[in-house]
């Protein structure tokens, strides 16, 4: 099972539909970003991810009530 498959399974698992999924990958072309979005990822980070990008996603997560408890 690859990351795309894992995201699809999580999106279809009761109780995990709203989990915030971030793809962390070495692949960063537009086609790769489209594939992660289609699989159900919320965000796409390319390695090496900067601390600025990680902090930005954490801020976005804390502000978005979709992912709240």
N, C-alpha and C positions, 0 to 999 in steps of 0.2 A: 504494500500500500504506500503510495507517495503522498506528499503534502496536499495535493489537490483532492485526492480521495478522502483524506482525513477531514478536510474542511467540509466536503459534501456530506460525510457521515455526521459530523457534529451539527450541521445545519438541519439535519433531519432527525436528530435525537431529541426526544421530549425533555424539556428542561435546559437544553443547551443551545436552543435556537438563537438566543440573544447574546451568546458569548462573543467577545471582541476578538477577532482573529487577525493576526498580523503575519504575513508571509515574510520570512527573512531568508533571502536567497542571493546567490551569486549572479543570478540572471536578472537584468534590468531593462531589457528592450521593451518597447511598447507592447509587443505581442505577449511578452511574459506577464506584464501588468494586466493585460486583458484576461489572460488565463487565470490569474489569481482572483480577479474580480468575479469571473464566471464561476469559479469553484466555491465562492462564498466568503473569501477573505475581505475584511474591511479595509485593510491597508497593506501596502507592499513596501518593504525596506530592502535595499540592496546592500550586501556585505561590502565592506565593513560599515555597519550602521553607526552614524555619529551619535554622540550623547545628546546633541541638540535635537536630532530627529526623534530619538527615543523619548526625550522629555516632552517634545511637542505632542507626540501620540498619547503619552500619559495625561497630559493636560486636556487633550481632546476627549479622552475616555472619561475623565472625571467630570467634564462639563456635559456629557451626553447622557440624558436620562434613559435612553434605550438600553444601556448596559448596566443601569443601576439595579440594586437589589429589589 
